[in-house]
C-alpha cells in the first residue's frame, strides 16, 4: 500500500515531466526562409561611368530584342522571358551580384566609449581608496590625540 507521500512524489514528478515536454514544444527551432531573389550591387550606379555603361548595354540589348519581338509570332510569356533575361544578364554583367558583408558586433566607437567608461570607473575607484585612507589616517590621529 502506498503512502500519501509516495503519491505526492509521483504526482510532482509527472508535473515536471509534463513541463519539460511543454518547454520542448515551445522551443522548437523555426526554419528561416531565405529569399531566392538575386540582389545586384545597385550602389555602382552612383558612379557616372558605370551608369552610362549600364544604359548603353540596356539600350543595345533592347534594340536586339525589339527586332525579335517585332516579328509578332511570339506569345506573351516568351516575350516576358526574353525581357527578363535581358535585364538579369545586363545587371549581372555590369553591376555584379551584391556581396553581403557581415557587420561587426561592436563598432569601434562603442569600444572607445567602453574604454573611456572603464578608465573613469578606475579613476573613481582610486579616489574612493584615497578617501578611505584619509579617513583611516584621521581616525588614527583622533585616537592618538585622545590617548595622549
HUCORLIN-V409487 format. One record per backbone hydrogen bond with DSSP energy under -1.0 kcal/mol. NH is the residue of the N-H (numbers start at 1). CO is the residue of the C=O. If there is no record, write none. Layout:
nh=(NH & NH)
co=(CO & CO)
This chain:
nh=(7 & 8 & 9 & 10 & 11 & 12 & 13 & 14 & 15 & 16 & 17 & 18 & 19 & 20 & 21 & 22 & 23 & 24 & 25 & 26 & 27 & 41 & 42 & 44 & 45 & 46 & 47 & 51 & 52 & 53 & 54 & 55 & 56 & 57 & 58 & 59 & 60 & 61 & 62 & 63 & 64 & 65 & 66 & 67 & 68 & 69 & 70 & 72 & 79 & 80 & 81 & 82 & 83 & 84 & 85 & 86 & 87 & 88 & 89 & 90 & 91 & 92 & 93 & 94 & 95 & 96 & 98 & 111 & 112 & 113 & 114 & 115 & 116 & 117 & 118 & 119 & 120 & 121 & 122 & 123 & 124 & 125 & 126 & 127 & 128 & 129 & 130 & 131 & 132 & 133 & 134 & 135 & 136 & 137 & 138 & 139 & 140 & 141 & 142 & 143 & 144 & 145 & 146 & 147 & 148)
co=(3 & 4 & 5 & 6 & 7 & 8 & 9 & 10 & 11 & 12 & 13 & 14 & 15 & 16 & 17 & 18 & 19 & 20 & 21 & 22 & 23 & 96 & 40 & 41 & 42 & 43 & 44 & 47 & 48 & 49 & 50 & 51 & 52 & 53 & 54 & 55 & 56 & 57 & 58 & 59 & 60 & 61 & 62 & 63 & 64 & 65 & 66 & 69 & 75 & 76 & 77 & 78 & 79 & 80 & 81 & 82 & 83 & 84 & 85 & 86 & 87 & 88 & 89 & 90 & 91 & 91 & 39 & 107 & 108 & 109 & 110 & 111 & 112 & 113 & 114 & 115 & 116 & 117 & 118 & 119 & 120 & 121 & 122 & 123 & 124 & 125 & 126 & 127 & 128 & 129 & 130 & 131 & 132 & 133 & 134 & 135 & 136 & 137 & 138 & 139 & 140 & 141 & 142 & 143 & 144)
